Amino acid sequence: MSETGKTLIRGAKVLGGEVRDVLIDGETVVEVGTGIEAGGATVVEAAGRILLPGLVDLHTHLREPGREDSETVLTGTRAAASGGYTAVFAMANTFPVADTAGVVEQVWRLGREHGYCDVRPIGAVTVGLEGRKLAELGAMHDSAAAVTVFSDDGKCVDDAVIMRRALEYVKAFGGVVAQHAQEPRLTEGAQMNEGVVSAELGLGGWPAVAEESIIARDVLLAEHVGSRVHICHLSTAGSVEIVRWAKSRGIDVTAEVTPHHLLLTDELVRTYDPVYKVNPPLRTERDVTALREALADGTIDIVATDHAPHPHEDKDCEWAAAAMGMVGLETALSVVQHTMVDTGLLTWEGVADRMSFAPARIGRAEGHGRPVSSGEPANLTLLDPAYRGTVDPAGFASRSRNTPYGGRELPGRVTHTFLRGRATLMDGKLA
């Protein structure tokens, strides 16, 4: 940032379209046009680069408090800035669980102190994620953290009565329940997707119907009470059809897909490498195709990373004992470019919608997911789409290295991230 507090981004393709100069003054975009002159401003030469609104992740695990060996709010938000994110929603499965106003405020304050991106805590739906008693939903919403999204992610709210009550409760203040759709009885001992590969490997199968049955129940509950429900990490072709049907009925449902479910399949489990062990599991090529098409046509509303860091010892072990989850913040935009943009399924404007506008709208993240135009907050991401490089986990800002993309070539590189006009990432390096 210059001494004047001004930054001029020169010659960027705004949302992949027209080439424009963008002038930032303080926390705000003050001018978008051509041939802009700004004496004393820091100039970012952006020819050939894509300028997007700052990315918003509705599904991040920051692990703090309690599992700082995996990730902290500081390291997780540094990873977010490296990936082009200006806001993340932090899941509630911490230790202690984020089921009270006190814990969500602690996470929110840590985000404010570290400043690499805005942190919006997600509150637990039930006390201790145990599925028996509603947590302090109203108190968390009324707290300084102003919680709008509630989830027991990592566990399913499998009790229909509890789920109904949660949907009724959050309706009062416009909140949303984000469901981890996994029927627990159908997935006991499950290790991977149930199908041909699981049968050949002799690993416990995780049937698609375990996800689909919960989604079907919950969209009907949402319709019954007139509330909002969001489906976390949707992973099967059948789930897509249920959400498509629900939307056709006018049910207020939104859904997310992870980058890894857009690219990877259960065939990778043949390696027995626990880096591919994740919840929900990697599915089939047919499912991957259906997910891409659903993201393209808007049936799936957003891409969310489900960034799930684990320490080395929790992944460097035999498959059955390994933890489920993958880190994703630093590679998400590259995977979306590879699977959706380079294949012609989405334009960059579509990426801006699925990774910024829509997640900000679902989570009520004020100041984020805004147009790149004069008077708007300067939350921006600059990407070099021509870049090709091999993923090296050793260079991650995240504390954990459990990426499924190590050694894989992916396109695109985030070069700059601006949070309210301040560069959190400059020329690919954290500020």
C-alpha positions in Angstrom: 0.0 0.0 0.0 1.3 3.4 -0.9 1.7 6.3 1.5 -1.4 7.8 0.1 -3.4 4.7 0.9 -4.3 4.3 -2.8 -3.8 1.3 -5.0 -4.3 1.2 -8.8 -5.0 -2.2 -10.3 -4.2 -1.5 -14.0 -5.6 -3.5 -17.0 -7.4 -6.4 -15.3 -10.2 -8.3 -16.8 -13.1 -7.6 -14.4 -15.0 -10.9 -13.8 -13.2 -12.1 -16.9 -14.8 -9.5 -19.2 -13.8 -6.0 -20.1 -10.3 -4.7 -19.3 -10.5 -2.0 -16.7 -8.4 -0.1 -14.2 -9.6 -0.2 -10.6 -8.6 2.5 -8.1 -8.8 1.7 -4.4 -8.6 4.5 -1.9 -8.6 3.4 1.8 -11.2 0.6 2.2 -13.2 1.4 -0.9 -13.2 1.1 -4.7 -13.5 4.7 -5.8 -13.2 4.4 -9.6 -13.5 1.7 -12.3 -12.6 2.7 -15.8 -9.8 3.1 -18.4 -6.8 5.3 -18.3 -7.1 6.1 -14.6 -4.3 8.2 -13.2 -3.5 8.2 -9.5 -0.4 10.0 -8.4 1.3 8.3 -5.5 -0.7 5.2 -5.7 0.8 1.7 -5.6 0.3 0.3 -9.1 -0.5 -3.4 -9.7 0.1 -4.2 -13.4 -2.7 -6.8 -14.1 -2.6 -7.3 -17.8 -4.1 -10.8 -18.6 -5.3 -11.3 -15.1 -8.8 -11.9 -13.8 -10.2 -9.6 -11.1 -12.9 -11.1 -9.0 -14.7 -10.1 -5.8 -13.0 -11.5 -2.7 -13.9 -15.2 -2.4 -16.2 -16.3 0.5 -16.0 -19.9 1.9 -19.1 -21.0 3.7 -17.4 -24.2 5.0 -14.0 -24.0 6.7 -12.5 -25.8 9.7 -10.1 -23.6 11.5 -9.8 -26.0 14.5 -9.2 -23.3 17.1 -9.9 -23.6 20.0 -8.7 -27.1 20.9 -6.9 -28.6 17.9 -4.2 -26.0 17.3 -1.9 -28.8 16.2 -4.0 -29.0 13.0 -4.8 -25.3 12.3 -5.3 -22.0 14.1 -7.4 -19.0 13.2 -4.1 -17.3 12.2 -2.7 -20.1 9.9 -6.2 -20.9 8.5 -6.8 -17.2 7.5 -3.4 -16.9 6.1 -4.2 -20.0 3.9 -7.5 -18.3 3.0 -5.8 -15.1 1.9 -3.4 -17.2 -0.2 -6.3 -18.8 -1.9 -8.1 -15.5 -2.7 -10.6 -15.5 0.2 -11.6 -12.4 2.1 -14.2 -14.2 4.3 -14.6 -17.7 5.7 -17.2 -19.3 7.9 -15.6 -21.4 10.6 -17.3 -24.6 11.5 -18.4 -25.4 15.1 -16.6 -28.7 15.7 -13.9 -27.2 17.9 -12.9 -28.2 21.5 -14.9 -26.8 23.2 -17.7 -26.9 20.6 -18.9 -23.5 19.4 -22.3 -24.0 20.9 -22.4 -20.9 23.1 -22.1 -17.1 22.6 -18.7 -17.2 24.5 -17.0 -19.6 22.1 -18.3 -18.1 18.9 -17.2 -14.6 20.1 -13.7 -16.0 20.9 -13.3 -17.3 17.3 -14.7 -14.0 15.9 -12.3 -12.0 17.9 -9.3 -14.1 16.9 -10.3 -13.4 13.3 -10.4 -9.7 13.9 -7.0 -9.7 15.6 -5.2 -11.6 12.9 -6.8 -9.7 10.0 -6.0 -11.9 7.0 -9.7 -12.4 6.3 -13.0 -11.9 8.0 -14.0 -14.9 10.2 -17.7 -15.6 10.6 -18.2 -18.4 13.2 -20.8 -21.0 12.5 -22.8 -22.1 15.6 -23.5 -25.6 16.5 -27.2 -26.7 16.1 -27.1 -29.0 19.2 -25.2 -28.9 22.5 -21.8 -30.6 22.1 -22.8 -31.7 18.5 -24.6 -34.6 20.3 -27.9 -34.2 18.5 -30.1 -34.3 21.6 -30.7 -30.7 22.7 -30.7 -27.4 20.7 -27.7 -25.1 21.4 -28.0 -21.4 22.3 -29.0 -20.4 18.7 -30.6 -17.1 19.7 -27.7 -16.1 22.0 -25.1 -16.9 19.4 -27.1 -14.8 16.9 -27.4 -11.9 19.3 -23.7 -12.1 20.3 -20.9 -9.9 18.9 -20.3 -12.7 16.3 -23.8 -12.2 15.0 -24.1 -15.9 13.9 -26.4 -16.6 11.0 -25.3 -20.1 10.0 -25.7 -23.2 12.3 -24.3 -26.6 11.6 -23.3 -29.8 13.5 -21.0 -30.5 10.5 -18.9 -33.6 11.1 -22.1 -35.1 12.4 -25.6 -35.2 11.0 -28.6 -33.7 12.8 -30.4 -37.1 12.3 -33.3 -36.6 14.7 -36.2 -35.2 12.6 -37.8 -33.4 15.6 -34.6 -31.6 16.5 -34.0 -30.6 12.9 -37.6 -29.3 12.7 -37.1 -27.2 15.9 -33.8 -25.8 14.6 -35.4 -24.8 11.3 -38.3 -23.1 13.2 -35.9 -21.3 15.6 -33.6 -19.8 13.0 -36.5 -18.6 10.9 -37.2 -15.9 13.4 -33.9 -14.1 12.6 -33.3 -15.2 9.0 -30.7 -17.8 9.9 -30.0 -21.0 8.0 -29.3 -24.6 9.2 -26.4 -26.2 7.2 -26.9 -29.9 7.3 -24.2 -32.6 7.1 -26.4 -35.2 5.3 -25.3 -38.6 6.6 -27.7 -41.1 8.0 -25.5 -42.6 10.8 -27.0 -46.1 10.8 -26.4 -46.5 7.1 -22.7 -45.5 7.4 -21.5 -47.4 10.5 -18.0 -48.7 9.7 -18.1 -47.1 6.3 -14.6 -46.3 4.8 -15.4 -45.2 1.2 -18.1 -44.9 -1.4 -20.2 -48.0 -1.7 -19.8 -49.4 -5.2 -17.6 -51.5 -7.5 -14.3 -50.3 -6.0 -15.4 -50.8 -2.3 -16.5 -54.4 -3.2 -13.2 -55.1 -4.9 -11.1 -53.6 -2.1 -13.2 -55.1 0.7 -13.7 -51.8 2.4 -16.9 -50.9 4.2 -19.2 -49.1 1.8 -20.8 -45.6 2.3 -24.0 -45.7 0.2 -25.3 -42.7 -1.7 -28.7 -43.2 -0.1 -27.3 -42.3 3.3 -26.8 -38.8 2.0 -29.9 -38.6 -0.2 -32.4 -39.8 2.4 -31.4 -37.0 4.8 -31.5 -34.3 2.1 -35.0 -35.5 1.0 -36.3 -35.4 4.6 -34.8 -32.0 5.3 -36.1 -30.2 2.2 -39.5 -31.4 3.1 -39.0 -30.2 6.7 -37.9 -26.8 5.4 -40.9 -26.6 3.2 -43.2 -27.5 6.1 -41.9 -24.8 8.4 -41.1 -22.2 5.8 -37.4 -22.0 6.7 -34.0 -22.1 5.0 -31.9 -25.2 4.8 -28.4 -25.5 3.3 -26.9 -28.8 2.2 -23.2 -29.2 3.0 -20.8 -30.9 0.6 -23.4 -32.6 -1.7 -21.7 -35.5 -3.4 -24.0 -37.7 -5.4 -26.0 -37.6 -8.6 -29.1 -38.6 -6.7 -28.6 -35.7 -4.2 -28.5 -33.3 -7.2 -31.9 -34.6 -8.4 -33.5 -34.1 -5.0 -32.2 -30.5 -4.7 -33.4 -29.8 -8.2 -36.8 -31.2 -7.4 -37.0 -29.2 -4.2 -36.1 -25.9 -5.9 -38.7 -26.6 -8.6 -41.3 -26.7 -5.7 -40.1 -23.3 -4.4 -38.4 -24.8 -1.3 -35.8 -22.5 0.2 -32.8 -24.8 -0.2 -29.3 -24.1 -1.2 -26.4 -26.5 -1.7 -22.6 -26.6 -1.9 -20.1 -28.8 -3.6 -16.4 -29.1 -2.7 -13.6 -28.8 -5.2 -12.4 -32.3 -4.5 -15.8 -33.7 -5.4 -15.6 -31.9 -8.7 -12.4 -33.6 -9.6 -11.5 -36.8 -7.8 -13.2 -40.2 -7.9 -13.3 -43.3 -5.7 -10.8 -45.0 -8.1 -8.1 -43.1 -6.2 -8.8 -45.2 -3.1 -7.2 -48.1 -4.9 -3.9 -46.5 -3.8 -4.9 -46.9 -0.1 -3.4 -43.4 0.4 -5.3 -41.9 3.3 -5.0 -38.4 1.7 -8.0 -39.5 -0.3 -10.1 -40.4 2.7 -12.8 -37.8 3.2 -16.4 -37.3 4.5 -18.5 -37.6 2.3 -16.3 -40.0 0.4 -15.0 -39.5 -3.1 -17.7 -40.9 -5.5 -17.9 -42.2 -9.0 -17.1 -40.5 -12.4 -20.9 -40.4 -13.0 -21.4 -38.4 -9.7 -18.5 -36.0 -10.6 -20.1 -35.3 -14.0 -23.5 -34.7 -12.4 -22.0 -32.3 -9.8 -20.2 -30.3 -12.4 -23.4 -30.0 -14.5 -25.4 -29.0 -11.4 -22.9 -26.3 -10.4 -23.0 -25.0 -14.0 -26.9 -24.8 -14.1 -27.3 -23.4 -10.6 -28.9 -26.4 -9.0 -25.8 -26.4 -6.7 -25.4 -22.8 -5.6 -21.8 -22.6 -4.4 -18.4 -24.1 -4.1 -17.3 -24.5 -0.5 -13.9 -25.9 0.4 -14.7 -28.0 3.5 -11.0 -27.2 4.4 -10.3 -29.9 7.0 -6.7 -29.8 8.2 -5.2 -32.7 10.1 -1.7 -33.2 11.6 0.7 -35.5 9.8 0.3 -38.4 12.2 -3.5 -38.5 11.6 -3.0 -39.1 7.9 0.3 -41.0 7.8 -1.1 -44.3 8.9 -3.2 -47.2 7.6 -6.4 -46.3 5.8 -8.8 -47.6 8.4 -7.2 -45.6 11.2 -6.8 -42.3 9.2 -8.8 -39.2 9.8 -11.2 -38.0 7.2 -10.6 -34.7 5.5 -8.6 -32.6 3.1 -7.2 -29.1 3.1 -8.6 -26.9 0.3 -8.4 -23.2 0.8 -5.2 -22.7 -1.2 -6.1 -24.8 -4.2 -9.9 -24.3 -4.5 -9.8 -21.6 -7.3 -7.3 -23.6 -9.3 -9.5 -26.7 -9.1 -12.6 -24.7 -10.1 -10.7 -23.2 -13.1 -9.5 -26.7 -14.1 -12.9 -28.5 -13.8 -15.4 -25.7 -14.7 -13.8 -22.8 -16.6 -11.2 -24.6 -18.7 -13.9 -27.1 -19.7 -16.3 -24.3 -20.7 -18.9 -25.2 -18.1 -18.6 -21.8 -16.2 -17.5 -18.3 -17.2 -15.4 -16.3 -14.7 -18.6 -14.3 -14.0 -20.1 -17.7 -13.0 -17.1 -18.4 -10.7 -17.6 -15.0 -9.1 -21.2 -16.0 -8.4 -20.5 -19.5 -7.1 -17.5 -18.5 -5.0 -18.3 -15.0 -3.8 -21.8 -13.5 -4.5 -23.9 -16.6 -3.6 -22.0 -17.8 -0.5 -22.0 -14.2 0.9 -25.8 -14.0 0.3 -26.5 -17.4 1.9 -24.4 -16.5 5.0 -25.4 -12.9 5.2 -21.8 -11.8 5.0 -22.2 -8.0 4.7 -19.5 -6.2 2.7 -18.6 -9.4 0.8 -19.8 -10.8 -2.5 -20.2 -7.2 -3.8 -19.8 -6.0 -7.4 -16.5 -4.6 -8.5 -17.7 -1.0 -8.8 -17.3 2.4 -7.4 -18.4 2.8 -3.8 -18.1 -0.8 -2.9 -15.8 -2.3 -0.3 -12.4 -3.2 -1.8 -12.6 -6.9 -1.1 -10.9 -8.2 -4.3 -8.9 -11.2 -5.7 -6.6 -11.1 -8.7 -5.8 -14.3 -10.5 -3.3 -15.2 -13.2 -5.3 -17.8 -15.2 -2.4 -18.6 -17.6 -0.2 -19.9 -14.8 0.5 -23.7 -14.7 2.3 -25.2 -11.7 2.7 -28.3 -9.6 1.1 -28.2 -6.2 3.7 -28.3 -3.5 2.2 -28.8 0.0 5.5 -27.6 1.6 4.7 -24.1 0.5 1.2 -24.0 2.1 0.3 -21.3 4.6 -2.0 -23.8 6.3 -0.5 -25.7 9.3 -1.5 -29.0 7.8 -0.4 -30.6 4.5 -3.2 -33.2 3.8 -3.9 -32.2 0.3 -4.9 -34.7 -2.4 -3.2 -32.6 -5.1 0.4 -32.8 -4.0 2.5 -33.2 -7.2 -0.4 -32.6 -9.5 -0.3 -29.8 -12.0 -3.2 -27.3 -11.7 -3.9 -24.0 -13.6 -4.3 -20.5 -12.2 -2.5 -18.7 -9.4 -3.9 -16.1 -7.0 -1.4 -13.2 -7.1 -3.2 -10.5 -5.0 -5.9 -10.5 -2.3 -7.3 -7.3 -0.9 -9.3 -7.1 2.3 -11.0 -3.7 2.6 -8.3 -2.2 0.4 -5.4 -3.7 2.4 -3.3 -6.2 0.5 -3.2 -9.5 2.5 -1.5 -11.2 -0.5 0.9 -9.2 -2.8 2.6 -10.8 -5.8 1.8 -14.3 -4.4 3.4 -13.5 -1.0 1.5 -13.0 2.3 1.6 -9.4 3.5 
